[in-house]
Amino acid sequence: MPPFRRENPPPVPDVGAVLVDRQGTVGEFHAAAYGFWSLRPVAGGVERTVEPGSAEPASAEERMRTKVAVANERTERRGKLG
């Protein structure tokens, strides 16, 4: 059944909430539109859409792992510039 016809859809997360989808990809909740949720990679990039309920709040470990990866990427980029 399409997500917009669910009798009890999951609550819409707050904008900026860090979620992990079924593929294990971590992203920030950006918007809900047309029966889907938009997630944006924490480091920036192209949004992707997921069905409501197919992503859940990221654990503290997943959030920390993502923050460390973003910081490492920034440090690596800075090293290449200078």
TORDRENGU-37211 format. One line per 10 residues: number of its first residue (from 0); their letters; for each residue x, y, z of N, C-alpha, C. Coordinates in steps of 0.02 Angstrom, whole numbers, plus 50000, padded with zeros to 5 digits. Example, Ala and Ser with C-alpha at 12.3 -4.5 7.8 and 13.67 -1.06 7.14 Angstrom:
0) as) 50660:49716:50390:50615:49775:50390:50660:49835:50390; 50642:49888:50354:50684:49947:50357:50645:50002:50394
// end
This chain:
0) mppfrrenpp) 50043:49941:50000:50000:50000:50000:50045:50062:50000; 50031:50111:49960:50071:50173:49958:50071:50207:50026; 50126:50242:50044:50131:50272:50110:50077:50323:50125; 50050:50358:50074:50000:50410:50088:49932:50380:50106; 49924:50315:50100:49860:50284:50117:49863:50246:50184; 49917:50249:50218:49923:50214:50282:49874:50244:50332; 49845:50200:50372:49798:50223:50423:49834:50257:50480; 49893:50231:50499:49931:50259:50555:50002:50273:50532; 50012:50327:50495:50080:50342:50472:50125:50361:50531; 50190:50347:50525:50235:50366:50580:50238:50441:50587
10) pvpdvgavlv) 50255:50466:50646:50260:50538:50656:50317:50567:50613; 50306:50626:50588:50357:50660:50548:50412:50685:50594; 50475:50668:50579:50530:50691:50622:50539:50767:50617; 50575:50795:50665:50593:50865:50663:50644:50876:50607; 50641:50933:50575:50691:50950:50524:50760:50950:50557; 50807:50916:50526:50875:50911:50553:50887:50848:50594; 50833:50810:50608:50841:50748:50646:50885:50701:50605; 50930:50666:50638:50975:50620:50604:50942:50551:50604; 50932:50524:50543:50898:50460:50534:50944:50412:50497; 50929:50348:50504:50964:50297:50466:50911:50256:50429
20) drqgtvgefh) 50922:50245:50364:50873:50208:50325:50889:50134:50325; 50849:50095:50291:50857:50022:50290:50923:49999:50260; 50954:50040:50218:51018:50023:50189:51076:50042:50235; 51060:50073:50292:51112:50093:50339:51142:50161:50324; 51110:50198:50279:51135:50265:50261:51107:50316:50310; 51152:50357:50337:51132:50408:50385:51120:50474:50349; 51066:50508:50367:51051:50572:50336:51009:50614:50382; 51007:50679:50368:50966:50725:50406:50898:50731:50373; 50845:50730:50414:50778:50739:50388:50772:50810:50363; 50746:50817:50302:50741:50883:50271:50668:50904:50262
30) aaaygfwslr) 50626:50858:50239:50556:50877:50226:50513:50815:50215; 50448:50825:50221:50399:50774:50204:50356:50803:50148; 50351:50767:50093:50311:50792:50037:50287:50733:49994; 50226:50737:49972:50197:50688:49926:50203:50617:49952; 50197:50609:50017:50198:50542:50046:50267:50513:50057; 50320:50553:50049:50388:50529:50059:50425:50577:50106; 50481:50552:50133:50525:50593:50174:50588:50606:50133; 50616:50666:50138:50679:50684:50106:50734:50683:50158; 50788:50646:50142:50847:50644:50185:50906:50671:50146; 50947:50710:50180:51006:50739:50150:51067:50712:50186
40) pvaggvertv) 51119:50692:50150:51179:50669:50184:51205:50721:50233; 51230:50699:50290:51253:50745:50341:51309:50790:50315; 51351:50764:50272:51407:50802:50244:51385:50847:50187; 51322:50845:50169:51297:50883:50112:51291:50838:50052; 51257:50861:50003:51248:50821:49942:51176:50817:49921; 51163:50770:49879:51097:50762:49848:51049:50727:49896; 50989:50756:49902:50937:50725:49943:50914:50660:49911; 50888:50617:49953:50856:50557:49928:50789:50550:49964; 50743:50516:49933:50678:50507:49965:50671:50436:49990; 50636:50430:50046:50622:50365:50076:50549:50364:50096
50) epgsaepasa) 50522:50305:50103:50453:50298:50127:50452:50312:50202; 50401:50346:50226:50395:50356:50298:50396:50289:50334; 50432:50286:50387:50438:50224:50424:50495:50180:50402; 50526:50195:50345:50583:50155:50323:50649:50183:50348; 50645:50237:50386:50704:50266:50419:50685:50278:50492; 50734:50270:50534:50722:50278:50605:50778:50321:50635; 50767:50348:50694:50819:50389:50725:50885:50351:50730; 50939:50386:50712:51005:50355:50716:51025:50348:50789; 51061:50295:50803:51086:50285:50872:51142:50335:50886; 51159:50342:50948:51214:50387:50967:51278:50366:50931
60) eermrtkvav) 51290:50301:50925:51350:50276:50890:51349:50295:50816; 51292:50288:50783:51286:50305:50712:51296:50380:50702; 51268:50421:50746:51277:50494:50740:51350:50513:50750; 51383:50482:50799:51453:50498:50812:51497:50475:50754; 51485:50416:50728:51524:50390:50672:51518:50437:50611; 51458:50462:50600:51446:50508:50544:51483:50574:50555; 51479:50601:50616:51513:50664:50630:51589:50657:50621; 51617:50600:50643:51689:50589:50636:51707:50584:50562; 51667:50549:50523:51681:50542:50451:51679:50610:50417; 51632:50653:50435:51627:50720:50406:51689:50761:50426
70) anerterrgk) 51708:50758:50489:51767:50796:50512:51830:50771:50477; 51837:50705:50469:51895:50678:50435:51898:50700:50362; 51840:50702:50330:51837:50724:50260:51858:50797:50254; 51834:50839:50299:51853:50910:50297:51928:50919:50309; 51956:50881:50356:52027:50886:50370:52068:50863:50310; 52046:50810:50278:52080:50784:50219:52079:50836:50162; 52021:50867:50152:52015:50919:50100:52060:50978:50115; 52062:50998:50178:52104:51055:50198:52178:51040:50186; 52199:50978:50199:52268:50958:50188:52287:50961:50115; 52240:50946:50070:52254:50948:49998:52259:51019:49972
80) lg) 52226:51066:50006:52227:51135:49984:52291:51172:50005; 52318:51152:50062:52371:51191:50090:52437:51163:50083
// end
